[in-house]
Amino acid sequence: MKSTEQWGSRAGFILAALGSAIGLGNIWRYPYVAYENGGGAFLLPYFIALLTAGIPILLLEYSLGHKYRASAPLSYRRLSKKWEWIGWWQVFIAFVIVSYYMVIIGWALSYTYFSVGSQWGQNTEDFFYSYLGTTSEFWSIGGIEKNVVVPLLLVWIVVYLILLRGAKKGIEAASKILLPILAIAMIAITIRGVTLPGATEGLNVLLKPDFAALADPKVWVAAYGQVFFSLSIGMAIMITYSSYLPKKSDLANGSLIAGLGNASFEFMASLGIFSALGFLATQQGVAVDEVVASGIGLAFVVLPNIINEFPGFNSLFGVLFFGTLVFAGITSAISLLETGIAALKDKLDVSRTAAVNWVCGGAALLSLLYATKGGIRYLDTVDHFINNYGLLIAGFMEVLALSWFVKKLINLKGHINDVSDIRIGSWWNISLKWITPVVLIWMMVLNLKDELAAPYEDYPISGLIAMGWGLALALVVIAFILQATKWQDDEFLVSEQKES
């Protein structure tokens, strides 16, 4: 019988799952989303979304991987041979995401070095785009930017070496080191942030509840979107990770720890970030809403500007913050890559080393596109379409397939309750069969409405088709092609199905 990976301990699995969930988005996405959607009042729809979508889908993916003991494509195949393509679709979504995610980790690694002596100077925005060597036109690729590609290769080497060692000796061992460091660093950043002059101004903006905002459907959609994006669901990760668990593992407890742990980290990060924004606003004599930003702008333009204004220990805080981004990014990147490695091992019956070489090699080659002088526009376009359409639709199809077509929710719930101390009830079925699909459809409708109103970021239509709609569609086509491809070890496939 084919050997499979296995975690060394339950704690190792939980740390790996938390490492996957806690990524760059927790640090720079959640604070801005909460600020824009009711401040302190956003916590109510956020936790409702966590309980009715986040944790239920986590449990769904845990049960799928744990019951069928395989990668995402093979787990779907054992569930029903008609739905194998969903597993491949999710694997390729993870593959595309990690290809540009690694570039952002490379930026963070560079900025960890730039923090020493605040090498970015006073005009942090000009420095960032100069560092990227950004061209002026969308289709002006401009060649490889060495400032970007060197740290990118360093990050790839670290991630590759971790993955070569497997689940227990590689991913679990790395998570046991990186997660505690990540937590300590974030606590230090938050403590430093809340003790800065003007910190209360930022905290008031973040935490002051605007309960009127709760009447806006977009606020609730934003809450579900944040939970969906930040928990690493819909990307085959948790199916893969849970397949490495022993047969007797508490799935319900594990999903609660992962879901609540991720939420706690996001909230703590938002306190540190908005305290720092309050400090910057006070130093510049402006309102907090004049210095707040989201995403890449917050991390690589606004935060360096804040560090410039610090009364002391500027370099230390910079190294701490950007080092935190690097660690958070690496733990997420290895989980994104592991989905493809496990799938390739199952489908082609190859060794782990061969699978790591193919998956990491392919993703590394693709990541070079984003290391060009025009790379930031390609990264922005791919990220927008993959997250707002590819990931959402794949998650919707996952829930739809298991809830309405294969109708395995009762069976999977029984499996969860058989191995868990905490028993789950009808709320799980109701959430997955009704609440989650309706919310995901509404999210996609709102996204499409915005898309049709104007071209994203005024990029040329040719670029949006090639790197947006075209890429999203291509992943689905490739998924169906792989479903039609013969499994190399049919005897293993059949025998394992019987055992399931």
N, C-alpha and C positions, 0 to 999 in steps of 0.2 A: 504494500500500500504506500502511496505517495506521502512523504513526510511533510508536515506543515509547521509553520512558525508557531511559537507559543510564548506568552509573557512569562516572566519569571515569578511574578506575584500580582495580586489584584491591585495593590497600590501602584505598581508599575504601569498597569493598564490605565488607571485613573489619571496618573500624571501625564501619560502619553496623550490621553483624550483631552485633558485640560491644555496641554501644550499645543495641540492642534487647534482648539477653539480660541485660545488666547493668542491673538496675532496683531498685526499692524492696525487692523480696523478697530480693535478695542480701544486703542490709544488715541487714534485721531478721528475716528468716525462717530463713536457713541457720544462724546461730549457735545459735538456740534448738532447731532440729531436731537438730543435732549433739549439743547438750548433753543432750537428752532421749533420745537413741538411741545410747548407748554411748560418748559423748565421742570420744576419739582413735580408738577402734575403729570409729567410724562411717565413717572414711575408706575402709575396705576395701569395704563394700557400696556406698558412694557412687561410687567409681571403677569398680567392676564394673558398676553401673547406667549410668554414663556411657559405658562401652565397649559394653554390650549393648543399650542403649535410646537414650540421649541422642544420641550421635554417629551411630548408624545411622539414626535418624529425621531428624536434621539432613541427612544425606546423601540420604535419600529425598526430602525436600522440596527440597533443592538441585537434585537431578537432575530432578525433576518440573517445577519452574519453568524450569530452564535448557533442558531438551529441548523443551518445548512453548511457550516464549517468551511467557508470558501470565500474567495474574492467576490466582488460585487457581481460581475457577469455570471460566474458559476452559481452564485446564490440565487440569482433570478432564474437561471436555467433550471435549477433543481426545484424551484417554486413552480415554474411553468416555462417550457421551452419557447413560448411565444414572446416572453418578456426579457430575454437575455439582453436585447439591444439597449434597454434602459441602463443596465449596469455598465455597458460600454460607453454609452453617452455620458454618464456621470464620470467615468474614468477619464475620458478625453476632455471634459470640462476642467477637471482637476489638473490635467496635463497642461492645458493652455494657461490656466491661472498661474501655475507655478513658474511657467516660462518667463512671465513678466514680474512676478512676485520676487524672484531672485534678484532682479535688477534693482528693485527698491531696497532690498536688504543690502545690496552693494553700495547704494547711495548712503544708507545709514552707516555702513562700515567706514566709508570715506569721511562722513561728518563726525564720526567718533574721533578720527585723527584731526580733522579741522577744528574740533573743539579746543584743542590744546593751543592756547594763545588766541582764541577766537579768530582764526585765520580767514573767516568769511568777511571780515571788515564791517563797515557800517551799513552798506547797502546790500542787505542779505538776499534780496530778490535778484538783483543783477548778478551777484556771485553765483547763485544757484543755476541760473540759465547759462552763465558763462562756463560753469563746471560741466554742464551737459553738452555744451557746444551747439546749442539749439539752432537749427536752420529756420529760415523765414517762411518756407512753403511746405505744405503737407507732404507732397511727393518728392521733396528734396531730401533724400536720405543722408547724403553728406559723408558717408563712410563711417567706420568704427571710431568711437571716441575713446581714446586710451584711458582717460580719467575714469570712465565708467567701466570699461571692460576688465581692467586689472583687479579692482575689488570684487567684481562679479565672478571672475575665475577663482579667486580666493574662497569666496563663499561656496562655490560649486565643489571645490576640493573638500571642504569640511563636511558638507552635506553628503557627498559621495562616500566618504570614508565611514560616516555614521551608518549609512544604509547598507554598505557592504557587510557590516557585522550582524545584520539581522534585527529581528524584533527585540529579543531579550538583551543581547550584548551591545546592540547599536542604539535603537530608538529608545528603549526603556532606560538604558544607562545614561544616555544624553539627557533625557527628560528629568531624571533624578538629580542631575547637576544643574541644568539650565532653569528648571521651574523654580526651585528655591531662590536662586540668584535673581531671577526675574521678579519674584514677589518682594524680596528684600529691597531691590532697586526701586520698584514702584512705590513701596512704602516710604523710602527715603525721599523720593521725588515729591510725593504728596505732602509729607511733613515739611519739607523745605518750601513748597508752594504756599501752604496755608499760613506760614509764619512770615511771609513777605509783606512789606507795606502795601496796602491797597488790595490785599487778597480778598477781603470781605466784599469789595465791589464786584469782583468776578464771581464769588460764590453766591451773592444775592441774585445776580443775573441768571446763574445756572439753576439755583434751587427755589427761587421765588415761584410758587405755583400759579399758573394761569389756568384756572379750572374751566374757563370759557372755551379754551382750546380743545377740551375733551368732546365738545359738540361737533368738531370738525372731523369728518371721516378720514382725511389725509393723515391726521395725527395717529390714528389707530393703525392705518396702513404702514406708517413709518415705524411704529413699534414692532409690528409683525416682521417688517423688512429687516430691522436691526437684529432681532432675535434669529431670524432665518440665516442672515449673512454671517453672524458672529459665532454660531455654534458648529460650523463646519458640517452642516447637514445638506443633503442633496448632492454631495460630491463623492460618494462611495467610501469616504474615509471611515466612518463609524461602522459600516458593514465589514470592512477589511479588518479594522482593529478588533472588533468583537469576535471575529472568527479565530483570533489567536488566544481567546480565553479558554480556560479549562471548562469541562462540561458542567461542573457545578460552580456557577458564578452568579452573584447577586446583581442582576441586570437593572432592576428598578432603583436600587440604592445608588448604583454607579451613575445612572443617568441624572439623578437628583444632584449628586455631588458635582458632576460636570456642568450641569445647567446653572446651578446656584453659584458655583465657584467662578464661572465665566462672568456671570452678572456682577458679582462682587468686585472682580478685577476691573470691569468696565466703569463701575461707579467710582471706585477709588481713583482710577485714571482721570475721570472727569473732574474730580475735586482738585487734583494736582494741576491739571491743564488750566482750568478756569481761575484758580488762584493766581497762577502766573500771568494770565491774561489781564486780571484785575490789577496786578502790579504794573504791567506794561502801560495800561490805560492811565493809571495814576501818574506814572513817570512822564508820560507825554501830554497829560492834561486833557485827555479826550474820553469819550464814553467807551465802555467795554465793547459795544457793538461795532465800533469803528476799528477795532484791532482783531476781532475774532475772525477766524477763517476755518476752512474744513480741509480734510485730506492732506494731500502733498503740500499745499500752501501752508497749512498749520505746522507741519513737522519741519519743513526745510526752509521756510522763509520767516514765519512769525516766531517760532521757538528760538532760533538763533538771535533774532532781534531782542527777545526777552533776555536771553543769556547775556547779551551785550550790556544790558542795563543793571545786571545784578551788582549789589554792593561788594561782593567778594566771592571767591571760589567759583568764578565763572567757568573755568576750564573743567573743574571737577563735575559741576552740574551738567555741562555739555556732554562729557564722556559718559556720565551716568545715564542721561536721557537717550542718547543715540545708541549706546551699548544695549540698553533695554530694548530698543527697536530691533537691533540685530538678533538678540536672543529670542525675542517673541517671533520674529520672522523665521528663524531657523527651525524652531519646533513645529511651526505650521507647515513649512516647506517640506520637511521630511514626511509628514503625514500625506500631503498632496501627492508626492512621488510614490509612496508606498502602495497606493491604490493601483497604479499602473504596473508596478513590479509584481504584486500578487496576481493580478489579472493575466499578465504575460506568462508567469510561471504555470498557472493553471491551464491556459489555452494551448500553449505550445510545448508544455512539459519540458521546460528548460531549467537550468540551475539558477539559483538566486544571483550568482555573480553575472551570468549572462543577461538576466532580466534587468539587473541594476545598470549594467553597461548600456543596454539598449534604451531604457527609459531615461536615465540621466543624460546619456549622450544626445538623444533626440531633443530633450527639453533644453539642454545647454546650447545646442545649435540654434534652436528657435529663439532663445533669449538674446542671441547676438543681434537680432533685428531691433530690439529695444535699447541696445548699447550703441546704436548709430546716433548721429547728430540729430536726426529727425525722430529718434526713438520715443520721445516722451509723448508725441502725438499718436503714435501707433499704440503705445501702452494705454493711453487714455481711451482711445476708441475701442480697443479690444476689451478692456476692463468694463466699460460702460455696457456693451452689448452682451458680454458673457454673463455679467451679474444681473442685469435687468431683464434679460430674456432667456438665455441659455439655462442659467441656474434655476430661475423661477419655474420655467416650463418643465425642466427635468424633475424638479421636486414635486410639481403638480402631477406629472405622469406617474411618479413613484407612488404617491398617495392614492391616486385614482386607480392604478392597477391593483394594489393590494386591498383597497377598500371596496371597490365596485366590480372589478372584473374577475380577479382570482378569488376574491372574497376569503382571504386567509386571516383576517384580523382576530377572529375568535380563536383560531388555532394558535396564532402567534401570542395572543394574550395568555392562553393556557401555558405556553412554553415559558413565558416571563414569570408567571405566578408559580410555576413548578420549581424554578431555580432561585427565586427571590424571597427575602424576608418580608418585604413590603408588597402587599398584593394590590394590583391595579384593578379598577372597576370600569363601569360603563362610560365614565368621562373620557377614557382613552379612545374608545370606539367612536363616540359622538364627535370628539375633537377631530379625529382623522377622517371620518366619513363626511362630516358636514362643515365644521368651522374652518379647518385649514384649507380645503378646496375653494370655498367661497372667498376667503381672504386672498388667496393666491390669484384667483381670477380677477378680483378687483384691483389688485396690485398691477397685474399685467395690463389691464384696461387703462389705468391711469398712466402707466409708463408709455403705452402706445399713443395715447392722446397727446402727451407732451412731445413724443417723437414726431408726430405728424404735424405739429404746430410749427416747427422750425427745425432745420438740420442741426444735429448735435454739435455744439460749439462752433457752428458755422463752418464745419469741415466740408470739403467738396463731396458731392454725392458719390463720386467714384470711390473715394476713400471709405465712406460709410458702408458702401455695398461690399467692397473687397474685404475689409477688416472688421465689419460689423455683421450685417445680415448674411453675407456670403459665408463667413466663417461659422456663424451659429448654425446655418443650414448644413454646411459641410460636415460638422460633427455628428449630426443625426444620420446623414447618409453613410458615413464611415461606420457608425454603430450598427446599422442594418447589414452592411457588408460583412462585418466581423461576426455577426450572429449567424450568417449563412456559411461562414468558414468552418470547416471540419475541426473538431477537437482532436488533438494529437493522441490523447490517451482515452479512447472511448470506453475501455474496460473499467478504468478508474471512475469515469463519469457515471456509468450505469451502476456499478457496485456501490458507490457512495450514495446515489439516489435511493437505492433500496434500503441502505442503512438509515437514511434520514426519515 
